[in-house]
Amino acid sequence: MKKITIIDGQGGRMGKAIVEQLKKEFPKQELLAIGTNSIATAAMLKAGADYGATGENPVIVAARDSDIIIGPIGIVIADSLFGEVTPAMAVAVGQSKACQLLMPVNRCNHHVAGCENMSLNEIIAIVIQQVREHLQSPES
């Protein structure tokens, strides 16, 4: 079974929605939720994540051996999410060998040029499709 890690901050709304969708589509898949704060972690656990942790060190440890890391694009940008992402967190995720599914939310002064303005639900649908393809791929 693949190790899927969802990282989110702020109130955890995005991570919560991702956990709900992944659990609906892949009910037996274990999900690790890491919040940059305890509110985000709690939201993802409430949504059905199997495990949860909060803060910098859990991000660093999970990045070492995750197969898929999902989160807002800010998880690879130091000081993003209003300062919740530390430089060490950004480096750990950025250097991870995991498939990184980064969601372009275009907030906090980080804008991805060329990305369409999509709703969170549309972005999450694309992420779920990419997870599906990754889990079904024999070489991943």
Helices and strands as residue ranges (DSSP letters): E 4-8, H 13-25, E 31-35, H 38-46, E 51-54, H 56-65, E 68-72, G 73-76, H 80-83, H 87-95, E 99-103, H 120-136
